[in-house]
């Protein structure tokens, strides 16, 4: 069975500081941040904005050794990933592997907003980091 992407779930934006970035995005977007959450497994703090049913997720690294810290050092602040909602992350991983897509995760991991997540290897997507998220 082929698992397809259902919708854009969120766009992840790497920032150095949520405290500095949240007021900027609130002013620009005209909406308030509705949730701040730490995702220890991913070594990030997140802040969410809802814009017409699509979330914008600001990501701040926790510590100096996580993948987001490396991203910020090499690329700076900006778009980090595009996330798609799927019914089952486990099924999506298997379906993507069956189609020859390389994955960074072999199974779903705990993510923000109570979702299970997995990332596709950017080498399989033309350089864009894509996340699938949904139920386990």
C-alpha positions in Angstrom: 0.0 0.0 0.0 1.3 3.4 -0.9 1.1 6.0 1.8 0.6 9.5 0.4 1.0 12.9 2.0 -2.3 14.3 3.1 -1.5 18.0 3.5 1.3 20.5 4.5 1.4 20.2 8.3 4.0 22.9 8.9 7.0 24.8 7.7 10.0 24.7 10.0 12.1 27.8 10.4 15.5 27.7 12.1 16.1 30.6 14.5 18.9 31.3 17.0 16.5 32.6 19.6 12.8 32.1 20.1 12.7 35.1 22.5 14.0 37.4 19.7 12.1 35.8 16.8 8.6 35.3 18.3 7.9 39.1 18.5 9.1 39.6 14.9 6.9 36.9 13.5 3.9 38.0 15.6 4.3 41.5 14.2 4.8 40.4 10.6 2.1 37.7 10.5 -0.4 39.5 12.7 -1.1 36.4 14.8 0.1 35.3 18.2 2.4 32.4 18.9 0.0 29.8 20.4 2.4 27.3 21.8 6.0 26.9 22.9 7.3 23.4 23.5 10.6 21.6 24.1 11.3 18.4 22.1 14.2 16.9 23.9 14.7 14.0 21.5 15.2 16.5 18.7 17.2 18.9 20.8 15.0 21.9 20.0 12.5 24.4 21.4 9.6 25.1 19.2 7.1 28.0 18.8 4.0 27.6 16.7 1.8 30.0 14.7 -1.4 28.9 12.9 -1.9 30.6 9.6 -5.0 29.4 7.9 -4.7 25.9 9.1 -1.0 25.5 8.2 1.5 25.9 11.1 4.7 27.8 11.1 7.2 26.2 13.5 10.1 28.2 14.7 13.0 26.0 15.9 15.6 27.0 18.4 18.5 24.6 19.3 18.8 23.2 22.8 22.6 23.0 23.5 25.5 23.3 21.1 25.7 19.8 19.7 22.4 19.1 18.0 21.7 19.0 14.2 19.9 22.3 14.3 23.0 24.0 15.8 25.0 22.7 12.8 22.4 23.8 10.4 22.5 27.4 11.8 26.3 27.4 11.7 26.4 26.4 8.1 23.2 28.0 6.6 22.0 30.6 9.1 18.5 31.3 10.0 15.7 30.5 7.6 13.6 27.6 6.2 14.8 24.4 7.7 12.2 21.8 6.6 8.8 21.2 5.1 6.5 18.8 7.0 3.6 16.8 5.5 0.9 15.1 7.6 0.4 11.4 6.9 -2.0 8.9 8.5 0.7 6.6 9.8 4.4 7.5 10.1 5.4 3.8 10.2 3.4 3.1 7.0 4.9 6.3 5.3 8.4 5.2 6.2 7.9 1.8 4.7 6.1 3.2 1.6 8.9 5.7 1.0 11.6 3.1 1.4 9.7 0.8 -1.1 9.9 3.7 -3.6 13.6 4.1 -3.1 13.6 7.1 -0.9 16.4 7.2 1.7 15.3 8.0 5.2 17.1 9.7 8.1 14.9 7.8 10.5 14.1 4.1 10.4 11.1 4.5 12.6 9.0 7.3 14.0 10.3 9.5 16.8 8.4 11.7 19.2 7.9 15.2 17.8 6.2 18.5 18.8 2.5 18.8 19.1 2.2 15.1 20.1 3.0 13.9 16.7 5.3 11.0 15.6 7.9 12.2 13.0 10.5 11.0 10.6 12.8 12.8 8.1 13.6 12.0 4.5 17.3 12.2 3.6 17.7 15.4 1.6 19.8 13.5 -0.9 16.6 11.8 -2.0 14.6 15.1 -2.3 16.9 17.4 -4.2 18.3 19.0 -1.1 15.1 19.8 0.8 14.7 18.4 4.3 11.2 16.9 4.4 9.5 15.6 7.5 6.5 13.3 7.7 4.4 13.5 10.8 1.2 12.0 12.1 0.1 9.0 14.2 2.7 6.4 14.9 
